[in-house]
Amino acid sequence: MMSYPPSSTHDVAVLIGRFQPFHNAHQILLRKALDAAPRVVVVLGSAFQARSPKNPFSWQERADMIRRAVSDADGARLLFVPMRDHFDEERWFAELRLAVDAALVAQGAAPASAANTVLVGHVKDATRDYLNGFDGWTLQAIDRVHTASAAAVQQALFSGEADASEALKRAVPAGTLAALQPWMTTPLHASLADEWEQLRQHDAAWSVAPYPVVLVTVDCVVKCGDQVLLIRRGHSPGKGLLAVPGGFLEVRETTLQSALRELEEETHLDLSPAELLACLATTEVFDRPDRSQRGRTITHGHFFDLGDRPPPAVRADDDAAAAEWTPVAALPGLEDQFLDDHFQMLDHFLGLLPRPAVEA
């Protein structure tokens, strides 16, 4: 029989986070959630992203860290829900609610009704606005009471500083530390540490700017019949990952001119600019503040639909180690191999994943 917290006033508590990795500030929130309700649904964000310094751990690894932080009795009260990121925020809200309900029903519990659900979270800045997006759920906002943060923990993980081990001991629960210590001896950790250092140098180079830096890029989704044009990145960040062709806007270009240039430089797509312009179906701005590891980066996505002609020849060059046509049907199975939000970009233009019925 489930042991109910004596002070609980709700049936379900929901805790949302990336937990990359699970640290002491997260543990305080988890304790509040366990005190608030007999069942706690832990939603693990960015669940299907490629591994990177920002997202080094799979959702299963993060769930294991969280289980290690609680007693067996409290662990039995936890339900874990992996949640992918979406460009469309309303879709994300709808899918999260459906996923929470499905997890509860699978455990023989009732869905999370407005009256019986409390959302536990720490309101820090605009990136936590999502906490106000669940109409009907009670929001229990918790003041920050621990200095641990994902950025500080990741610095300790990847920097190689002399006091990194002590910094981790101060910032994460014992169970998380036990999971991290062997992981930090693996080739994966070494690869991510190299990428973390390159990103740190990128940030340092821009630190002298008089204002916060906002970068502007372009990306190109090019569909031909039932295939889409992808590159394999040749350089960090995301070396070896899949991406759509694209790059940084140059000073004397429009975003469309930049898109055409990047397509030529990275793929040498065998179509004239006039032919490509005739195939431009739509554009979209992707501006989620944390969409790129390189800092605040706004990209202008261009969707070119070439119709049912045979796919034009391509040849990788510049930042691309490879360029190839990939079946659209294969993309969902490659989700965890894409740079940043490029899979979400493809899903937006190509409709790769089912939409919640509530959107219809």
QUITA-V269616 format. One record per residue. N is the residue number from 1. RES is the residue in three letters. SS is DSSP state (a for helix, b for strand, c for the rest). Layout:
n-><N/N>
res-><RES/RES>
ss-><SS/SS>
This chain:
n-><1/2/3/4/5/6/7/8/9/10/11/12/13/14/15/16/17/18/19/20/21/22/23/24/25/26/27/28/29/30/31/32/33/34/35/36/37/38/39/40/41/42/43/44/45/46/47/48/49/50/51/52/53/54/55/56/57/58/59/60/61/62/63/64/65/66/67/68/69/70/71/72/73/74/75/76/77/78/79/80/81/82/83/84/85/86/87/88/89/90/91/92/93/94/95/96/97/98/99/100/101/102/103/104/105/106/107/108/109/110/111/112/113/114/115/116/117/118/119/120/121/122/123/124/125/126/127/128/129/130/131/132/133/134/135/136/137/138/139/140/141/142/143/144/145/146/147/148/149/150/151/152/153/154/155/156/157/158/159/160/161/162/163/164/165/166/167/168/169/170/171/172/173/174/175/176/177/178/179/180/181/182/183/184/185/186/187/188/189/190/191/192/193/194/195/196/197/198/199/200/201/202/203/204/205/206/207/208/209/210/211/212/213/214/215/216/217/218/219/220/221/222/223/224/225/226/227/228/229/230/231/232/233/234/235/236/237/238/239/240/241/242/243/244/245/246/247/248/249/250/251/252/253/254/255/256/257/258/259/260/261/262/263/264/265/266/267/268/269/270/271/272/273/274/275/276/277/278/279/280/281/282/283/284/285/286/287/288/289/290/291/292/293/294/295/296/297/298/299/300/301/302/303/304/305/306/307/308/309/310/311/312/313/314/315/316/317/318/319/320/321/322/323/324/325/326/327/328/329/330/331/332/333/334/335/336/337/338/339/340/341/342/343/344/345/346/347/348/349/350/351/352/353/354/355/356/357/358/359/360>
res-><MET/MET/SER/TYR/PRO/PRO/SER/SER/THR/HIS/ASP/VAL/ALA/VAL/LEU/ILE/GLY/ARG/PHE/GLN/PRO/PHE/HIS/ASN/ALA/HIS/GLN/ILE/LEU/LEU/ARG/LYS/ALA/LEU/ASP/ALA/ALA/PRO/ARG/VAL/VAL/VAL/VAL/LEU/GLY/SER/ALA/PHE/GLN/ALA/ARG/SER/PRO/LYS/ASN/PRO/PHE/SER/TRP/GLN/GLU/ARG/ALA/ASP/MET/ILE/ARG/ARG/ALA/VAL/SER/ASP/ALA/ASP/GLY/ALA/ARG/LEU/LEU/PHE/VAL/PRO/MET/ARG/ASP/HIS/PHE/ASP/GLU/GLU/ARG/TRP/PHE/ALA/GLU/LEU/ARG/LEU/ALA/VAL/ASP/ALA/ALA/LEU/VAL/ALA/GLN/GLY/ALA/ALA/PRO/ALA/SER/ALA/ALA/ASN/THR/VAL/LEU/VAL/GLY/HIS/VAL/LYS/ASP/ALA/THR/ARG/ASP/TYR/LEU/ASN/GLY/PHE/ASP/GLY/TRP/THR/LEU/GLN/ALA/ILE/ASP/ARG/VAL/HIS/THR/ALA/SER/ALA/ALA/ALA/VAL/GLN/GLN/ALA/LEU/PHE/SER/GLY/GLU/ALA/ASP/ALA/SER/GLU/ALA/LEU/LYS/ARG/ALA/VAL/PRO/ALA/GLY/THR/LEU/ALA/ALA/LEU/GLN/PRO/TRP/MET/THR/THR/PRO/LEU/HIS/ALA/SER/LEU/ALA/ASP/GLU/TRP/GLU/GLN/LEU/ARG/GLN/HIS/ASP/ALA/ALA/TRP/SER/VAL/ALA/PRO/TYR/PRO/VAL/VAL/LEU/VAL/THR/VAL/ASP/CYS/VAL/VAL/LYS/CYS/GLY/ASP/GLN/VAL/LEU/LEU/ILE/ARG/ARG/GLY/HIS/SER/PRO/GLY/LYS/GLY/LEU/LEU/ALA/VAL/PRO/GLY/GLY/PHE/LEU/GLU/VAL/ARG/GLU/THR/THR/LEU/GLN/SER/ALA/LEU/ARG/GLU/LEU/GLU/GLU/GLU/THR/HIS/LEU/ASP/LEU/SER/PRO/ALA/GLU/LEU/LEU/ALA/CYS/LEU/ALA/THR/THR/GLU/VAL/PHE/ASP/ARG/PRO/ASP/ARG/SER/GLN/ARG/GLY/ARG/THR/ILE/THR/HIS/GLY/HIS/PHE/PHE/ASP/LEU/GLY/ASP/ARG/PRO/PRO/PRO/ALA/VAL/ARG/ALA/ASP/ASP/ASP/ALA/ALA/ALA/ALA/GLU/TRP/THR/PRO/VAL/ALA/ALA/LEU/PRO/GLY/LEU/GLU/ASP/GLN/PHE/LEU/ASP/ASP/HIS/PHE/GLN/MET/LEU/ASP/HIS/PHE/LEU/GLY/LEU/LEU/PRO/ARG/PRO/ALA/VAL/GLU/ALA>
ss-><c/c/c/c/c/c/c/c/c/b/b/b/b/b/b/b/b/c/c/c/c/c/c/a/a/a/a/a/a/a/a/a/a/a/a/a/b/b/b/b/b/b/b/b/c/c/c/c/c/c/c/c/c/c/c/c/c/c/a/a/a/a/a/a/a/a/a/a/c/c/c/a/a/a/a/c/c/b/b/b/b/b/c/c/c/c/c/c/a/a/a/a/a/a/a/a/a/a/a/a/a/a/a/a/a/a/c/c/c/c/c/c/c/a/a/a/b/b/b/b/b/c/c/c/c/a/a/a/a/a/a/a/c/c/c/c/c/b/b/b/b/c/c/c/c/c/c/c/c/a/a/a/a/a/a/a/a/a/c/c/c/c/c/a/a/a/a/a/a/a/a/c/c/a/a/a/a/a/a/a/a/a/a/c/c/c/a/a/a/a/a/a/a/a/a/a/a/a/a/a/a/a/a/a/a/a/c/c/c/c/c/c/c/c/b/b/b/b/b/b/b/b/b/b/c/c/b/b/b/b/b/b/b/c/c/c/c/c/c/c/c/b/b/c/b/b/b/b/c/c/c/c/c/c/a/a/a/a/a/a/a/a/a/a/a/a/a/c/c/c/c/c/a/a/a/a/a/a/c/b/b/b/b/b/b/b/c/c/c/c/c/c/c/c/c/c/b/b/b/b/b/b/b/b/b/c/c/c/c/c/c/c/c/c/c/c/c/c/c/b/b/b/b/b/b/b/b/a/a/a/a/a/a/a/a/a/a/b/c/c/c/a/a/a/a/a/a/a/a/a/c/c/c/c/c/c/a/a/a/c>
